[in-house]
Amino acid sequence: MTTDQPRRRLAVIFAADVVGFSRLAEANEAGALAALGALRRSVVDPAVSGAGGRIFKATGDGVLAEFASPVEAVGCAIAIQRRVELDSDPDVPRLVLRIGIHVGDVALDGDDLLGDGVNVAVRVEGEAPPGGIALSQDVWRFVDGKTEIAFEDRGERRLKNIARPLRIFV
């Protein structure tokens, strides 16, 4: 490998995004932004760091995080979804997340992670139902029987801009 090539490593990538955030922001931008900030501060950020993860990118209404362990990443996703479901303030717009998790090879760019592993995780997130979690088969193999919920095989899916089909579990 030449010095011009980025360093690489295997990582568990966790992608979370708020369902319908643009619509919420259009209807009540101040309320939607306040709710998003509160969700990040009180739920997402502490859950990720508490599970040994690291948020490496905020994407407007979403986050990308890395974990060393698929079991910890999935446990974090379960905890976040349960907390979001329980937290409901009638004065704040209700935010619903989709979370996708994939394990793959990534390129390091300072504190940022790039490449196929990240891109696939984002597409897996799009396969999660609102309020749900989707896993690539690679993640599912590590966590099957090791998490408090079981994931259902949804079969092979063609994901946007990903050449190969991926088996998805929700």
KAKAGI-V814815 format. One record per residue. RES is the residue in three letters. D_CENTER is the distance of its C-alpha to the mean C-alpha in whole Angstrom. Layout:
# KAKAGI-V814815
<<RES,D_CENTER> <RES,D_CENTER>>
This chain:
# KAKAGI-V814815
<<MET,31> <THR,32> <THR,31> <ASP,30> <GLN,27> <PRO,24> <ARG,23> <ARG,20> <ARG,19> <LEU,16> <ALA,13> <VAL,10> <ILE,7> <PHE,4> <ALA,2> <ALA,3> <ASP,7> <VAL,10> <VAL,12> <GLY,16> <PHE,16> <SER,18> <ARG,21> <LEU,20> <ALA,21> <GLU,24> <ALA,25> <ASN,25> <GLU,23> <ALA,24> <GLY,23> <ALA,20> <LEU,19> <ALA,21> <ALA,18> <LEU,15> <GLY,17> <ALA,18> <LEU,14> <ARG,13> <ARG,16> <SER,17> <VAL,14> <VAL,10> <ASP,12> <PRO,15> <ALA,12> <VAL,10> <SER,14> <GLY,15> <ALA,14> <GLY,14> <GLY,11> <ARG,12> <ILE,10> <PHE,12> <LYS,11> <ALA,11> <THR,11> <GLY,13> <ASP,12> <GLY,8> <VAL,7> <LEU,6> <ALA,7> <GLU,9> <PHE,11> <ALA,14> <SER,14> <PRO,12> <VAL,14> <GLU,13> <ALA,9> <VAL,9> <GLY,12> <CYS,10> <ALA,7> <ILE,11> <ALA,13> <ILE,10> <GLN,11> <ARG,15> <ARG,15> <VAL,14> <GLU,16> <LEU,19> <ASP,19> <SER,21> <ASP,24> <PRO,26> <ASP,26> <VAL,23> <PRO,21> <ARG,18> <LEU,15> <VAL,13> <LEU,9> <ARG,7> <ILE,4> <GLY,4> <ILE,6> <HIS,9> <VAL,12> <GLY,14> <ASP,16> <VAL,15> <ALA,18> <LEU,19> <ASP,20> <GLY,21> <ASP,18> <ASP,15> <LEU,14> <LEU,15> <GLY,16> <ASP,15> <GLY,12> <VAL,10> <ASN,11> <VAL,11> <ALA,7> <VAL,7> <ARG,10> <VAL,9> <GLU,6> <GLY,10> <GLU,11> <ALA,10> <PRO,12> <PRO,12> <GLY,12> <GLY,10> <ILE,8> <ALA,9> <LEU,10> <SER,12> <GLN,15> <ASP,15> <VAL,12> <TRP,14> <ARG,18> <PHE,17> <VAL,16> <ASP,18> <GLY,21> <LYS,19> <THR,17> <GLU,18> <ILE,17> <ALA,18> <PHE,16> <GLU,18> <ASP,18> <ARG,18> <GLY,20> <GLU,19> <ARG,18> <ARG,19> <LEU,16> <LYS,17> <ASN,18> <ILE,17> <ALA,21> <ARG,20> <PRO,19> <LEU,17> <ARG,17> <ILE,14> <PHE,14> <VAL,13>>
